[in-house]
Amino acid sequence: MGKAEENLGVVAALVRSAFLVNAVYAESAREYGLTSQQGQLLCVLMAQPYGMSALGSMLRLAKSSLTELVDRTAQRGLVRRESDPKDRRAVRVALTKRGGELAETFYTATCKRIAELPAGLDGGESDQLADLLGRVVNDNNVPMIFLERDGTPSASGPASGPGPGR
């Protein structure tokens, strides 16, 4: 650990681990020319296109912030707006081909980096950490931002968050 190991309380451990994951996520995003929020958007859209209100809920962004995020990402050719087949008045956001390719590459690299964080744990400890964090995520209805490697959700709830994110 570098410094003498310290026992943390649950609040400090959660806050510091969130900081660690966010820092790794942001570093990965920068290497792919993305902001953290653009990376989250791409990872969310890997599952399917979403309407703006669903995206706002998942990413926990105000309507104006989400519109700016989608606009900036669309200008880069990574996402597109399309009409919703269920509601002609509504718009969905979907990945472009280029966006899908970048999302997959970014997602794979980011998963690898985050998976290395608990490298000091043995298999049983790692499983226990996953179980406990999974319960915290599920109990708090964290939106599904990131998927597991096998395609299953790593967080459940309304279609936040990858991502890792939040």
Phi, psi and chi 1 to 4 in degrees:
 res  aa     phi    psi   chi1   chi2   chi3   chi4
   1 MET       -   -8.5  -80.6 -146.8  154.6      -
   2 GLY    87.9  -68.3      -      -      -      -
   3 LYS   -92.0  165.7  -65.1 -179.2 -178.9  177.4
   4 ALA   -58.1  136.3      -      -      -      -
   5 GLU   -62.2  141.3  -71.8 -169.3   33.0      -
   6 GLU  -125.8  142.7   58.0 -177.0  -61.6      -
   7 ASN   -84.3  126.0  -69.9  -35.1      -      -
   8 LEU  -105.3  148.6  -60.2  176.0      -      -
   9 GLY   -75.6  169.4      -      -      -      -
  10 VAL   -62.5  -38.3   68.8      -      -      -
  11 VAL   -65.6  -51.0  171.7      -      -      -
  12 ALA   -62.2  -40.8      -      -      -      -
  13 ALA   -63.8  -43.5      -      -      -      -
  14 LEU   -67.0  -44.8  -75.3  170.9      -      -
  15 VAL   -63.9  -45.8  168.8      -      -      -
  16 ARG   -69.3  -35.2  -71.5  172.5   68.7  176.7
  17 SER   -70.4  -36.6   61.4      -      -      -
  18 ALA   -63.3  -41.6      -      -      -      -
  19 PHE   -60.5  -44.5 -179.2   82.3      -      -
  20 LEU   -61.4  -49.2  174.7   62.0      -      -
  21 VAL   -63.4  -43.0  169.9      -      -      -
  22 ASN   -61.9  -38.7  -76.2  -23.5      -      -
  23 ALA   -66.6  -43.0      -      -      -      -
  24 VAL   -65.2  -41.7  169.2      -      -      -
  25 TYR   -62.2  -45.4 -163.9   91.1      -      -
  26 ALA   -64.6  -40.0      -      -      -      -
  27 GLU   -63.8  -43.2 -179.8 -178.6  -38.0      -
  28 SER   -62.9  -44.1 -173.6      -      -      -
  29 ALA   -60.1  -45.7      -      -      -      -
  30 ARG   -58.0  -40.5  -84.7 -167.9  -56.7  -83.6
  31 GLU   -64.6  -22.6  -73.5 -174.6   15.6      -
  32 TYR  -103.6   13.1  -72.7   90.5      -      -
  33 GLY    71.4   26.4      -      -      -      -
  34 LEU  -116.4  157.1  -59.9  167.5      -      -
  35 THR   -84.8  163.8   64.8      -      -      -
  36 SER   -57.7  -42.0  -69.5      -      -      -
  37 GLN   -66.6  -37.3  -73.1 -176.1  -32.8      -
  38 GLN   -65.1  -39.5  -73.3  172.5  -29.1      -
  39 GLY   -61.1  -43.3      -      -      -      -
  40 GLN   -63.0  -43.8  -70.7  172.2  -14.4      -
  41 LEU   -59.2  -47.6  176.7   64.0      -      -
  42 LEU   -61.4  -42.9  -64.4 -178.1      -      -
  43 CYS   -65.3  -39.7  -72.5      -      -      -
  44 VAL   -62.8  -43.2  166.4      -      -      -
  45 LEU   -74.3   -9.1  -66.4  174.0      -      -
  46 MET   -60.7  -33.7  -73.3  175.1   69.8      -
  47 ALA   -72.3  -42.1      -      -      -      -
  48 GLN  -179.8  165.6   67.4 -175.6   46.0      -
  49 PRO   -69.9  149.3  -18.1   30.0      -      -
  50 TYR  -131.9  152.6  -75.5  101.2      -      -
  51 GLY   -73.7  162.7      -      -      -      -
  52 MET   -62.7  -40.1  -67.5  -67.9  -79.5      -
  53 SER   -68.2  -38.5   61.4      -      -      -
  54 ALA   -64.8  -41.7      -      -      -      -
  55 LEU   -63.0  -42.1  -80.8  174.4      -      -
  56 GLY   -59.8  -41.2      -      -      -      -
  57 SER   -66.5  -45.5  -65.8      -      -      -
  58 MET   -63.4  -45.7  -80.7 -173.1  -94.2      -
  59 LEU   -88.4   -4.7  -62.4  173.9      -      -
  60 ARG    54.5   51.8  -63.4 -174.9  176.2  157.5
  61 LEU  -119.9  145.5  -68.4  174.2      -      -
  62 ALA   -67.3  156.5      -      -      -      -
  63 LYS   -53.7  -45.5 -174.5  177.3  179.0  179.6
  64 SER   -65.9  -40.0   61.0      -      -      -
  65 SER   -66.2  -40.6  -63.2      -      -      -
  66 LEU   -65.6  -42.3  178.2   62.7      -      -
  67 THR   -59.2  -44.2  -61.5      -      -      -
  68 GLU   -62.7  -42.1  -71.1  175.8   24.7      -
  69 LEU   -62.5  -47.6  173.1   62.0      -      -
  70 VAL   -64.8  -41.9  170.3      -      -      -
  71 ASP   -58.6  -49.1  -74.4  -11.9      -      -
  72 ARG   -63.1  -40.1  -73.9 -169.3  -43.7  -91.3
  73 THR   -72.4  -35.0  -48.4      -      -      -
  74 ALA   -68.0  -38.7      -      -      -      -
  75 GLN   -60.6  -27.6  -72.7  170.2   -5.2      -
  76 ARG   -85.0   -1.9  -64.2 -170.3   53.9 -161.4
  77 GLY    77.7   22.0      -      -      -      -
  78 LEU   -98.3  -27.2  -57.1  174.8      -      -
  79 VAL  -134.7  163.3  -60.2      -      -      -
  80 ARG  -140.6  153.5   69.5  177.4  178.1  -81.9
  81 ARG   -91.2  140.8  -71.3  178.4  171.4   86.0
  82 GLU  -140.7  157.0   59.0 -173.7   26.7      -
  83 SER   -72.3  147.9   56.9      -      -      -
  84 ASP   -84.7  122.0 -173.2  -27.8      -      -
  85 PRO   -64.1  -19.4   14.8  -21.3      -      -
  86 LYS   -90.7  -17.5  -63.5  176.3 -174.8  170.9
  87 ASP  -151.6  104.9 -178.2   -6.4      -      -
  88 ARG   -61.6  -21.9  -67.5 -175.9  -47.2  173.7
  89 ARG   -80.9  -19.7  -62.1  167.5  -63.2  162.9
  90 ALA   -93.2  158.5      -      -      -      -
  91 VAL  -122.5  140.0  175.5      -      -      -
  92 ARG  -111.7  156.9  -63.3 -172.4  -43.4  178.0
  93 VAL  -111.3  131.3  179.7      -      -      -
  94 ALA  -133.1  157.0      -      -      -      -
  95 LEU   -73.5  142.4  -68.0  171.9      -      -
  96 THR   -81.5  174.6   62.2      -      -      -
  97 LYS   -58.8  -47.5 -177.0  175.2 -169.3  -90.6
  98 ARG   -61.8  -42.0 -178.7  172.1  159.1 -132.6
  99 GLY   -64.2  -39.1      -      -      -      -
 100 GLY   -64.6  -40.9      -      -      -      -
 101 GLU   -65.6  -44.0  -69.1  167.1   -5.0      -
 102 LEU   -66.4  -40.7  178.9   57.9      -      -
 103 ALA   -58.6  -45.1      -      -      -      -
 104 GLU   -63.7  -45.0 -176.9   61.2   39.1      -
 105 THR   -64.7  -47.2  -56.5      -      -      -
 106 PHE   -61.8  -46.1  167.8   71.9      -      -
 107 TYR   -59.0  -48.0  171.1   84.3      -      -
 108 THR   -61.9  -46.0  -59.8      -      -      -
 109 ALA   -65.5  -40.5      -      -      -      -
 110 THR   -68.4  -42.1  -57.0      -      -      -
 111 CYS   -58.7  -42.9  -75.9      -      -      -
 112 LYS   -60.9  -44.8 -177.9  178.7  178.1 -161.7
 113 ARG   -65.1  -44.3  -73.4  178.0  172.4 -175.0
 114 ILE   -69.5  -35.8  -67.6  172.2      -      -
 115 ALA   -62.9  -24.9      -      -      -      -
 116 GLU   -77.8  -16.8  -67.4  170.4   -3.1      -
 117 LEU   -59.4  -44.8  -65.8  176.9      -      -
 118 PRO   -90.7   30.4   31.6  -34.1      -      -
 119 ALA   -59.0  -24.7      -      -      -      -
 120 GLY   -78.5   -3.4      -      -      -      -
 121 LEU   -94.4  147.6  -57.5  178.7      -      -
 122 ASP   -82.1  174.2   66.5   31.8      -      -
 123 GLY   -54.8  -44.3      -      -      -      -
 124 GLY   -65.7  -40.7      -      -      -      -
 125 GLU   -66.3  -40.7  -69.3  171.3  -35.3      -
 126 SER   -62.6  -43.6 -176.2      -      -      -
 127 ASP   -62.8  -41.2  -69.4  -15.4      -      -
 128 GLN   -64.7  -43.1 -175.8  179.1   17.9      -
 129 LEU   -59.5  -45.8  177.6   63.1      -      -
 130 ALA   -61.4  -42.8      -      -      -      -
 131 ASP   -62.7  -46.9  -71.2  -16.7      -      -
 132 LEU   -66.2  -45.8  -66.7  170.9      -      -
 133 LEU   -65.0  -37.5  -71.2  173.3      -      -
 134 GLY   -59.7  -40.4      -      -      -      -
 135 ARG   -65.5  -41.7  -76.7  175.8   43.1 -161.5
 136 VAL   -61.9  -45.5  170.2      -      -      -
 137 VAL   -61.9  -48.5  164.2      -      -      -
 138 ASN   -65.3  -42.2  -71.9  -32.7      -      -
 139 ASP   -62.7  -25.6  -70.2  -10.5      -      -
 140 ASN  -105.0   12.3  -71.2  -78.7      -      -
 141 ASN    50.1   45.7  -62.1  -45.8      -      -
 142 VAL   -67.5  126.9  176.2      -      -      -
 143 PRO   -61.0  156.0  -20.4   31.2      -      -
 144 MET   -77.3  105.6 -170.7 -176.7  -28.2      -
 145 ILE  -107.8  -42.2  -68.7 -176.3      -      -
 146 PHE  -116.1  141.2 -119.7   62.9      -      -
 147 LEU  -102.7  152.8  -59.0  177.3      -      -
 148 GLU   -72.0  165.5  -72.7  -67.2  -18.6      -
 149 ARG   -55.4  -35.2  -74.6  -74.6 -161.5 -161.2
 150 ASP   -84.7    5.0   63.1    3.5      -      -
 151 GLY    94.2   -2.7      -      -      -      -
 152 THR   -86.0  151.6   59.6      -      -      -
 153 PRO   -63.8  142.9  -15.5   24.8      -      -
 154 SER   -96.4  -11.9   62.5      -      -      -
 155 ALA  -143.0  143.0      -      -      -      -
 156 SER  -111.1  171.5   65.2      -      -      -
 157 GLY   129.0 -170.0      -      -      -      -
 158 PRO   -59.1  143.7    3.0   -3.3      -      -
 159 ALA   -48.5      -      -      -      -      -
 160 SER       -  121.5  164.7      -      -      -
 161 GLY   141.8      -      -      -      -      -
 162 PRO       -  -16.4  -47.0   37.2      -      -
 163 GLY  -106.9  154.1      -      -      -      -
 164 PRO   -47.3   97.2   58.5  -34.0      -      -
 165 GLY  -150.8  -62.3      -      -      -      -
 166 ARG  -108.6      -  -78.1 -170.0  112.4  127.8
